[in-house]
Amino acid sequence: MSKSLTSEKTPTWNGVAKLVRITGCLDTTGLPFTGVCFTCKKRFHISFFDAGHLIAGRSNVLLLTRKFIKIQCRFCNRNYGGRPKRFRRYMDELHGAEYMERWVTRLRGWSKSARFKDKDIHWKERRQRYERMYKIIMRKHGYKTWTELLQEQN
């Protein structure tokens, strides 16, 4: 293989993270540059958000399953390890505990499975899809570039 998988995986993850942050801000405040943290419920600028995961880990199925990635402030995600119990409680409230338990079991099984490996994911196609999606959202709200969006003030 000529390129390392990490070099293909990183830009794809960056596209997912941008998309999650923009949609998370829009879902919580209606603005593409300000949002509310999923776990502490505090309001922050988009530049202070990370894309937090329901299940910690860097396996591909966990990394790219957008349904279970929410915006988290850097305090919650980095300083408090993502606050997994609180994150799960809010996901249970959002989707239902039984539904979430089925998905968590499925995701954990997939992350350990030989079926979902780096080499099997079409990284370039996924990256292009996520970039297209977040660019459509940005244009809809009057922004041309990610940098322009980050410079927006509340």
Backbone bond lengths (Angstrom), bond angles and torsions (degrees), N, CA, C in turn:
res aa  C-N    CA-C-N  psi(-1)  N-CA   C-N-CA  omega(-1)  CA-C   N-CA-C  phi
1 M - - - 1.443 - - 1.526 108.64 -
2 S 1.330 117.36 129.55 1.456 119.80 -174.48 1.525 112.94 -76.67
3 K 1.328 117.69 -40.65 1.463 121.02 179.68 1.519 109.55 -100.05
4 S 1.319 115.27 147.73 1.461 117.31 175.54 1.518 108.42 -76.12
5 L 1.316 115.89 151.11 1.460 119.63 179.91 1.521 111.66 -65.13
6 T 1.315 116.31 -32.12 1.455 119.75 179.38 1.519 110.27 -62.35
7 S 1.319 117.61 -39.53 1.461 119.74 -179.34 1.529 111.13 -67.35
8 E 1.298 119.16 -24.71 1.458 122.34 176.94 1.529 111.22 -87.90
9 K 1.305 116.21 -33.72 1.461 121.57 -176.42 1.538 112.05 -72.51
10 T 1.318 117.60 -40.19 1.458 121.88 -175.24 1.527 113.24 -59.97
11 P 1.348 120.04 -50.87 1.467 118.26 179.24 1.528 112.63 -64.87
12 T 1.318 117.20 -30.20 1.467 119.84 177.36 1.519 109.43 -67.03
13 W 1.327 116.71 -46.03 1.460 120.11 177.52 1.526 110.60 -61.05
14 N 1.335 118.52 -40.48 1.459 120.92 178.88 1.532 111.28 -60.32
15 G 1.322 116.57 -38.78 1.469 120.52 176.94 1.519 111.74 -64.43
16 V 1.329 116.79 -42.99 1.470 120.85 177.63 1.527 109.62 -62.63
17 A 1.322 117.01 -44.83 1.463 120.98 -177.75 1.532 111.32 -62.24
18 K 1.324 117.66 -42.04 1.469 120.86 178.00 1.521 110.28 -63.02
19 L 1.322 116.00 -45.82 1.458 120.33 -179.36 1.528 111.34 -61.96
20 V 1.319 116.90 -44.07 1.467 121.36 179.44 1.526 110.37 -62.59
21 R 1.325 116.95 -42.15 1.463 119.50 -178.39 1.534 111.45 -66.92
22 I 1.328 117.59 -43.03 1.459 119.72 -179.96 1.527 110.58 -66.23
23 T 1.324 117.10 -48.58 1.468 119.24 -178.34 1.525 111.25 -66.78
24 G 1.344 116.90 -34.69 1.465 120.21 176.91 1.518 111.83 -63.65
25 C 1.318 115.99 -42.25 1.471 119.60 177.45 1.531 110.47 -64.07
26 L 1.315 116.48 -46.14 1.466 119.75 179.27 1.526 111.80 -61.51
27 D 1.326 116.61 -40.98 1.468 120.78 -179.33 1.522 112.19 -65.42
28 T 1.335 117.24 -34.66 1.467 119.25 -173.90 1.516 114.19 -93.68
29 T 1.356 118.16 -29.15 1.471 119.43 -177.17 1.519 113.49 -128.06
30 G 1.322 117.07 -15.01 1.458 119.98 -174.91 1.519 112.54 84.12
31 L 1.324 117.20 -0.47 1.460 122.54 179.04 1.521 109.39 -113.24
32 P 1.341 118.43 141.17 1.462 119.32 -178.50 1.524 114.29 -78.90
33 F 1.325 118.75 -6.65 1.459 120.49 -175.22 1.523 113.76 -119.07
34 T 1.313 118.49 -0.23 1.464 122.96 178.21 1.520 108.10 -137.64
35 G 1.337 116.17 136.12 1.457 119.68 -179.91 1.512 111.81 -144.68
36 V 1.322 114.56 -179.41 1.460 122.33 179.63 1.530 107.56 -119.08
37 C 1.327 115.62 127.87 1.457 121.83 -179.71 1.531 110.31 -58.89
38 F 1.315 116.23 135.34 1.461 121.52 -178.45 1.522 112.35 -63.48
39 T 1.336 117.78 -33.96 1.463 119.62 -173.73 1.523 114.87 -98.51
40 C 1.330 119.45 -35.98 1.476 119.02 -179.23 1.521 112.40 -103.09
41 K 1.333 116.79 -10.46 1.465 123.70 176.73 1.532 113.36 65.19
42 K 1.334 117.08 23.84 1.464 121.25 176.56 1.516 109.75 -97.43
43 R 1.320 114.88 150.52 1.460 121.99 -176.58 1.534 110.46 -90.18
44 F 1.364 115.66 134.26 1.460 121.64 179.87 1.520 110.32 -142.99
45 H 1.336 114.95 163.64 1.460 122.33 171.49 1.533 107.95 -72.49
46 I 1.311 117.31 150.84 1.467 122.44 -177.00 1.531 112.43 -56.42
47 S 1.325 117.25 -30.92 1.465 120.05 -178.78 1.529 112.66 -68.18
48 F 1.327 117.68 -14.64 1.460 121.59 -179.63 1.533 112.47 -97.00
49 F 1.327 116.50 3.29 1.458 120.73 -178.94 1.521 112.55 -98.80
50 D 1.325 114.47 148.33 1.458 123.55 167.74 1.523 106.59 -113.29
51 A 1.317 115.10 166.99 1.457 120.55 172.22 1.526 106.42 -95.01
52 G 1.326 116.98 104.45 1.457 122.08 -176.65 1.516 111.69 -89.91
53 H 1.325 116.35 145.33 1.465 122.43 -176.49 1.525 112.13 -107.03
54 L 1.312 114.87 145.32 1.455 121.55 173.94 1.527 110.07 -61.18
55 I 1.319 116.39 -43.87 1.461 121.99 -179.39 1.526 107.50 -117.28
56 A 1.303 116.52 124.20 1.458 120.13 179.47 1.520 109.77 -67.50
57 G 1.305 116.00 147.21 1.456 120.23 177.24 1.505 111.06 142.07
58 R 1.287 116.35 159.27 1.456 121.17 -177.53 1.518 112.04 -112.41
59 S 1.328 118.43 11.12 1.462 117.88 177.65 1.521 107.91 -68.12
60 N 1.298 115.65 152.18 1.458 121.22 -169.34 1.513 114.42 -61.09
61 V 1.317 116.25 -41.10 1.451 118.53 -178.48 1.535 110.32 -65.30
62 L 1.316 117.53 -34.06 1.468 120.89 177.21 1.516 111.10 -77.06
63 L 1.302 116.19 -37.06 1.455 121.96 -176.33 1.525 112.41 -67.71
64 L 1.319 117.91 -35.20 1.464 121.43 -170.87 1.524 115.50 -109.04
65 T 1.312 119.08 3.35 1.470 120.66 179.91 1.528 108.56 -83.98
66 R 1.334 116.05 90.98 1.468 122.71 -171.87 1.519 113.70 -59.30
67 K 1.297 116.92 -30.51 1.462 120.62 -177.48 1.529 111.99 -58.16
68 F 1.330 116.57 -28.06 1.461 120.76 -175.75 1.529 112.14 -112.32
69 I 1.330 115.66 24.21 1.459 122.07 174.84 1.523 106.76 -117.89
70 K 1.314 117.04 126.91 1.471 122.23 -178.49 1.523 109.05 -128.91
71 I 1.332 116.07 161.21 1.465 118.14 177.41 1.524 109.52 -73.96
72 Q 1.317 113.75 133.79 1.464 121.11 175.80 1.521 107.67 -132.81
73 C 1.327 115.55 139.81 1.457 118.87 174.98 1.524 108.47 -66.90
74 R 1.312 115.14 161.40 1.472 119.51 -178.75 1.521 112.15 -64.00
75 F 1.328 116.76 -29.91 1.469 118.77 177.78 1.527 109.98 -60.94
76 C 1.326 115.41 -52.70 1.472 119.18 -177.79 1.523 111.67 -65.43
77 N 1.317 117.40 -46.59 1.459 120.44 -172.90 1.521 113.00 -74.57
78 R 1.312 117.60 -41.54 1.472 119.95 -174.81 1.528 112.34 -96.48
79 N 1.316 117.02 -46.50 1.468 119.74 -176.09 1.528 112.77 -77.51
80 Y 1.321 116.68 -31.49 1.469 120.25 -177.27 1.528 112.60 -113.27
81 G 1.322 117.15 18.36 1.467 121.28 174.67 1.509 114.45 63.10
82 G 1.327 117.75 26.10 1.458 121.20 178.53 1.517 114.35 87.62
83 R 1.327 117.06 -3.04 1.477 122.23 -177.57 1.532 110.80 43.81
84 P 1.328 117.02 64.06 1.464 120.86 -171.41 1.531 115.17 -60.25
85 K 1.327 118.62 -37.20 1.473 119.42 -179.62 1.520 111.21 -67.20
86 R 1.314 115.74 -43.22 1.465 120.22 178.79 1.528 110.11 -67.15
87 F 1.329 116.75 -42.73 1.461 121.81 178.72 1.527 109.67 -57.24
88 R 1.327 116.03 -48.14 1.464 120.52 -179.22 1.526 111.13 -64.47
89 R 1.327 117.63 -41.08 1.467 120.50 179.62 1.532 110.68 -60.17
90 Y 1.327 116.59 -43.77 1.469 119.78 179.42 1.528 111.49 -68.78
91 M 1.333 117.27 -35.41 1.469 119.68 176.25 1.527 110.44 -66.48
92 D 1.340 116.48 -38.95 1.469 120.06 176.22 1.520 110.50 -61.32
93 E 1.327 117.20 -41.45 1.466 121.14 178.65 1.528 110.65 -65.42
94 L 1.314 116.19 -36.63 1.459 121.67 -177.48 1.523 112.85 -73.39
95 H 1.326 116.64 -43.87 1.471 121.09 -173.27 1.522 114.66 -113.60
96 G 1.314 117.61 -14.14 1.460 120.93 -174.80 1.514 110.51 100.25
97 A 1.318 116.55 136.10 1.471 121.88 -174.81 1.530 112.18 -63.12
98 E 1.320 117.30 -41.21 1.461 120.43 -177.91 1.527 111.30 -65.46
99 Y 1.316 115.90 -44.78 1.468 121.37 177.28 1.530 110.48 -59.00
100 M 1.324 116.54 -46.83 1.457 121.07 -178.50 1.529 111.31 -64.42
101 E 1.308 117.79 -40.32 1.467 120.45 179.92 1.528 110.59 -61.80
102 R 1.335 116.72 -42.24 1.469 120.10 177.13 1.528 110.62 -59.83
103 W 1.328 116.83 -45.85 1.461 120.69 -178.19 1.516 112.28 -67.96
104 V 1.315 117.77 -41.69 1.468 120.85 179.77 1.525 109.49 -61.43
105 T 1.316 117.38 -44.45 1.464 121.36 177.91 1.526 110.23 -60.61
106 R 1.315 116.01 -44.48 1.464 121.19 -179.74 1.534 110.89 -63.96
107 L 1.335 117.48 -47.24 1.464 121.25 -179.15 1.521 112.13 -63.06
108 R 1.317 116.13 -42.00 1.474 118.74 178.63 1.518 111.34 -64.51
109 G 1.312 116.23 -38.98 1.466 119.83 177.05 1.516 111.72 -65.21
110 W 1.330 116.62 -43.52 1.460 120.71 179.29 1.513 111.31 -64.47
111 S 1.334 116.98 -38.47 1.465 119.05 -176.71 1.530 111.55 -65.25
112 K 1.336 117.12 -24.55 1.463 121.13 179.22 1.531 111.92 -96.06
113 S 1.311 115.99 -8.31 1.457 121.42 -175.15 1.528 111.96 -77.38
114 A 1.285 114.82 150.64 1.465 120.48 175.41 1.529 110.82 -75.69
115 R 1.334 117.26 -11.25 1.468 120.70 -177.68 1.522 113.12 -69.13
116 F 1.319 118.11 -30.15 1.456 121.40 -173.45 1.521 110.41 -114.58
117 K 1.288 116.11 85.61 1.462 121.79 -179.67 1.526 109.55 -114.16
118 D 1.325 116.05 159.72 1.468 122.40 179.77 1.522 112.43 -49.23
119 K 1.315 115.88 -46.29 1.458 120.34 -174.35 1.525 112.70 -64.83
120 D 1.330 118.05 -19.42 1.456 121.64 -177.50 1.532 113.45 -89.08
121 I 1.300 116.90 -9.22 1.459 120.01 -177.33 1.522 109.33 -94.72
122 H 1.304 116.08 134.58 1.464 122.25 177.69 1.522 107.78 -85.58
123 W 1.322 115.39 84.47 1.462 121.80 -171.98 1.518 112.85 -60.67
124 K 1.307 116.89 -45.14 1.470 120.55 -177.08 1.528 110.78 -62.93
125 E 1.327 117.49 -43.90 1.465 121.24 179.34 1.526 110.92 -63.46
126 R 1.320 116.68 -43.98 1.466 120.00 178.78 1.520 111.00 -63.31
127 R 1.323 116.46 -44.94 1.464 120.30 179.72 1.523 110.39 -58.89
128 Q 1.315 116.98 -45.53 1.464 121.06 -179.88 1.530 111.20 -63.29
129 R 1.312 116.60 -39.32 1.474 120.23 178.72 1.530 110.81 -63.15
130 Y 1.338 117.09 -46.95 1.468 120.24 -179.13 1.521 110.90 -65.79
131 E 1.326 117.70 -40.29 1.460 120.63 178.62 1.521 110.63 -63.61
132 R 1.321 116.94 -42.37 1.468 120.95 177.72 1.524 110.62 -59.85
133 M 1.319 116.38 -44.73 1.462 120.70 -177.82 1.524 111.68 -63.59
134 Y 1.339 117.72 -46.12 1.461 117.55 -177.31 1.523 111.47 -73.83
135 K 1.336 118.85 -28.78 1.461 120.44 176.39 1.528 111.25 -68.49
136 I 1.306 117.07 -37.21 1.467 120.63 176.03 1.521 109.94 -61.50
137 I 1.321 115.94 -45.03 1.470 120.27 179.37 1.529 110.23 -63.88
138 M 1.326 117.58 -43.99 1.462 120.31 -179.45 1.527 110.94 -62.50
139 R 1.316 117.63 -45.98 1.477 120.47 179.54 1.519 111.00 -61.52
140 K 1.313 116.15 -39.85 1.466 120.93 179.65 1.533 111.00 -58.58
141 H 1.320 116.25 -30.59 1.465 121.13 -178.34 1.528 112.65 -103.43
142 G 1.333 117.04 11.75 1.460 121.48 172.30 1.512 116.73 88.03
143 Y 1.316 118.42 19.29 1.461 121.66 179.37 1.519 109.83 -113.34
144 K 1.329 115.70 145.78 1.461 120.52 179.69 1.522 112.16 -103.96
145 T 1.319 117.27 -34.58 1.460 119.94 -176.36 1.524 110.45 -131.64
146 W 1.323 114.87 159.83 1.467 121.50 177.10 1.529 110.09 -62.09
147 T 1.332 116.99 -40.45 1.469 122.04 -179.96 1.528 110.60 -61.48
148 E 1.305 116.63 -42.00 1.469 121.06 178.31 1.531 110.61 -61.31
149 L 1.297 116.74 -41.03 1.454 120.99 178.49 1.532 111.20 -65.01
150 L 1.320 116.88 -41.84 1.469 121.01 -179.65 1.533 112.05 -64.42
151 Q 1.325 117.19 -27.59 1.461 120.86 -178.72 1.520 112.62 -81.09
152 E 1.312 117.71 -11.98 1.466 121.95 -179.22 1.520 109.81 -65.66
153 Q 1.293 116.79 138.43 1.462 122.37 178.86 1.531 110.05 -105.51
154 N 1.312 115.91 157.62 1.479 121.01 179.84 1.501 110.55 -62.38
